[in-house]
Amino acid sequence: MGKKGRPPVEDKRDHTYCLRMNDEEFAQLNFIATETGISRSEIIRELIYRESHLLYYGYPSQKIQSL
């Protein structure tokens, strides 16, 4: 009998981080998610990617155009 369950993915997300926000920050995150149709998690990942790219290369990344 073969293996059961979901197949493994290339980009595993093994690490979690809990983020505390006030009402205004949470509302802003929800607004961005609603307007772009992108999940809140993906928005935070994209913002981390953009900031690290800016610090490393000195210019902004254009990974996701809708943010």
C-alpha positions as CSV (number, residue, x, y, z in Angstrom):
1,M,0.0,0.0,0.0
2,G,1.3,3.5,-0.9
3,K,1.9,6.5,1.3
4,K,-1.1,8.5,2.3
5,G,-1.4,12.2,2.9
6,R,-0.3,15.3,1.0
7,P,2.7,15.2,-1.2
8,P,5.8,17.2,0.1
9,V,6.3,20.7,-1.3
10,E,9.5,22.2,-2.4
11,D,9.2,25.4,-0.3
12,K,8.3,24.0,3.1
13,R,7.1,26.6,5.6
14,D,8.3,25.0,8.9
15,H,8.7,28.2,10.9
16,T,6.0,30.2,12.5
17,Y,6.0,33.7,13.9
18,C,3.3,35.3,16.0
19,L,2.8,39.0,15.3
20,R,1.0,41.4,17.6
21,M,-0.8,44.3,16.0
22,N,-3.1,47.1,17.1
23,D,-6.5,47.6,15.6
24,E,-5.3,50.1,13.0
25,E,-2.5,47.9,11.8
26,F,-4.8,44.9,11.6
27,A,-7.4,46.9,9.6
28,Q,-4.6,48.0,7.2
29,L,-3.5,44.5,6.6
30,N,-7.1,43.3,6.1
31,F,-7.7,46.2,3.6
32,I,-4.6,45.2,1.6
33,A,-5.7,41.6,1.6
34,T,-9.2,42.4,0.5
35,E,-8.1,44.9,-2.2
36,T,-5.4,42.7,-3.7
37,G,-7.0,39.2,-3.2
38,I,-3.7,38.0,-1.6
39,S,-3.6,36.3,1.8
40,R,-2.4,38.1,4.8
41,S,0.5,35.7,5.2
42,E,1.6,36.2,1.6
43,I,1.4,40.0,2.0
44,I,3.7,39.8,5.1
45,R,6.1,37.4,3.2
46,E,6.2,39.8,0.2
47,L,6.9,42.8,2.5
48,I,9.8,41.0,4.2
49,Y,11.1,40.0,0.7
50,R,10.9,43.6,-0.5
51,E,12.6,45.2,2.5
52,S,15.4,42.6,2.5
53,H,15.9,43.2,-1.2
54,L,16.0,46.9,-0.7
55,L,18.6,46.6,2.1
56,Y,20.7,44.1,0.1
57,Y,20.6,45.6,-3.4
58,G,19.7,49.2,-2.7
59,Y,16.6,49.3,-4.9
60,P,13.1,47.9,-4.5
61,S,12.0,44.5,-5.9
62,Q,9.1,44.2,-8.3
63,K,8.1,40.6,-7.3
64,I,4.4,41.3,-6.9
65,Q,3.0,44.2,-8.8
66,S,-0.3,44.5,-6.9
67,L,1.3,45.4,-3.5
